[in-house]
Amino acid sequence: MGVDVIEAGFPISSPGDFEAVKMVAKLVKGPVICGLARSLKKDINAAYSSVKYSRRPRIHIFLATSKIHMKYKLKKAEDEILKIAVWAVRYAKTKCNDIEFSPEDASRTEKAFLYKVIESVIEAGAATVNIPDTVGYATPFEFGGLIKGIKENVPNIESEPATHRWKR
């Protein structure tokens, strides 16, 4: 079918999800096989343990970056979130070369902070950055403007990640 990436599941969420991701990683050849993880050591370890059987494993890390999620869900300040995001990408890179990062609730994140997070996780080693509209907040026009703003304000957004030069 020509699929580039299969995000096979969220391995830490249940033993069944872990086994399903592991089975996909073992059996499906060709695409990148990706496991989803919060920015927690146990999640990253579980994601890697399930995708490591793939010829092309990837860990997809997410962390909330909007003020409402930082305040009420995570109870953390911007500087803490930035440190956690960078730590998570760097830690995941010790397990797997291909790392994706998502700033959860990106469409409601303050733009300057979003740009800083994206720039920092790319610098830390994220090869792919996913920009989610987690709660369906943005209109298509607003989301297009968000992507335009990222491209204009994140200096390393077009840098070629090491994983693109990595064995294929």
C-alpha positions in Angstrom: 0.0 0.0 0.0 3.0 2.3 0.2 2.5 3.3 3.9 5.6 5.1 5.2 4.9 4.8 8.9 2.6 2.7 11.1 1.9 4.0 14.5 1.0 0.6 15.9 -0.2 1.6 19.4 0.5 2.9 22.8 2.5 0.1 24.4 2.4 1.2 28.0 -1.4 1.4 28.0 -2.0 -2.3 28.3 -0.3 -5.7 27.9 -2.5 -6.2 24.8 -1.3 -3.0 23.2 2.3 -3.8 24.0 2.0 -7.3 22.4 0.1 -5.9 19.4 2.9 -3.3 18.7 5.5 -6.0 19.2 3.8 -8.3 16.7 3.4 -5.6 14.1 7.1 -4.7 14.6 8.1 -8.3 14.1 5.8 -9.1 11.1 5.4 -6.0 9.0 8.4 -5.2 6.8 9.0 -1.9 5.0 7.4 0.9 6.9 8.7 2.6 10.0 6.9 1.0 13.0 6.2 3.5 15.7 5.2 3.2 19.4 3.5 6.1 21.3 4.9 7.2 24.6 4.3 10.0 27.1 7.5 11.8 28.2 8.1 9.3 30.9 11.0 6.8 31.2 8.6 3.8 31.7 6.6 4.8 28.6 9.7 5.3 26.5 11.2 2.0 27.6 7.9 0.2 26.8 7.7 1.8 23.4 11.2 0.8 22.6 10.8 -2.7 23.9 7.8 -3.2 21.6 9.2 -1.6 18.4 12.8 -2.8 18.7 12.0 -5.8 16.5 11.3 -3.6 13.5 13.9 -2.9 10.9 12.9 0.7 11.2 11.7 1.4 14.8 10.5 4.8 15.9 9.4 6.2 19.3 6.7 8.9 19.2 6.8 11.0 22.4 4.1 13.5 23.4 3.9 16.2 26.0 1.2 18.8 26.6 2.4 22.4 25.9 -0.8 24.5 26.2 -1.2 26.7 29.3 -4.5 24.9 30.2 -2.9 21.5 30.0 0.3 22.6 31.8 -1.7 24.1 34.6 -4.5 21.6 35.2 -3.2 18.3 33.7 0.5 18.4 34.4 0.7 21.1 37.1 4.0 22.3 35.6 5.5 25.6 34.4 6.9 26.3 30.9 10.5 25.8 31.9 9.7 22.4 33.4 7.8 21.3 30.3 10.7 22.4 28.1 13.2 20.5 30.2 11.0 17.4 30.2 10.6 17.5 26.4 14.3 17.8 25.8 15.1 15.1 28.3 12.5 12.7 26.8 13.9 13.1 23.3 17.5 12.7 24.5 16.5 9.6 26.6 14.6 8.1 23.7 17.6 8.6 21.4 19.6 6.3 23.7 17.2 3.6 22.7 16.3 4.3 19.1 17.6 6.6 16.4 14.2 7.7 15.0 12.3 9.9 17.4 9.1 11.8 16.8 7.8 14.5 19.1 4.3 16.0 19.5 3.6 19.1 21.5 0.1 18.0 22.7 -2.6 20.6 22.2 -0.3 22.6 20.0 -3.1 24.7 18.5 -3.8 26.3 21.9 -0.1 26.6 22.9 1.3 30.2 23.1 3.2 30.6 19.8 6.5 31.7 21.3 6.6 28.8 23.6 5.6 26.3 20.9 8.4 27.6 18.7 10.9 27.2 21.5 9.7 23.6 22.3 9.9 22.6 18.7 13.3 24.1 18.2 14.6 22.5 21.3 13.3 19.0 20.6 14.8 19.1 17.1 18.1 20.2 18.6 17.8 17.3 21.1 17.3 14.8 18.2 13.7 14.6 17.1 13.6 13.8 13.4 9.8 14.3 13.1 7.6 16.9 14.8 3.9 16.3 14.7 1.7 19.3 15.3 -1.6 18.1 16.8 -4.8 19.9 17.3 -5.6 17.6 20.2 -9.0 19.0 21.2 -10.2 20.1 17.7 -9.8 23.8 18.6 -8.4 25.2 15.4 -10.2 25.9 12.1 -8.4 24.8 9.0 -7.4 28.4 8.3 -6.0 28.9 11.8 -4.1 25.6 11.6 -2.6 26.6 8.3 -1.5 29.8 9.9 0.0 27.8 12.8 2.1 25.7 10.4 3.2 28.9 8.5 4.2 30.5 11.8 6.2 27.4 12.8 8.0 27.4 9.4 8.8 31.1 9.8 9.9 31.1 13.4 11.7 27.8 14.2 15.1 28.2 12.7 16.0 24.5 12.5 12.6 23.3 11.2 14.1 22.5 7.8 17.3 20.8 9.1 17.9 17.3 7.9 17.7 15.0 10.9 20.3 12.3 11.4 17.7 9.6 10.8 17.3 10.7 7.2 20.9 10.0 6.7 20.6 6.8 8.7 20.7 3.3 7.1 17.8 2.5 4.9 
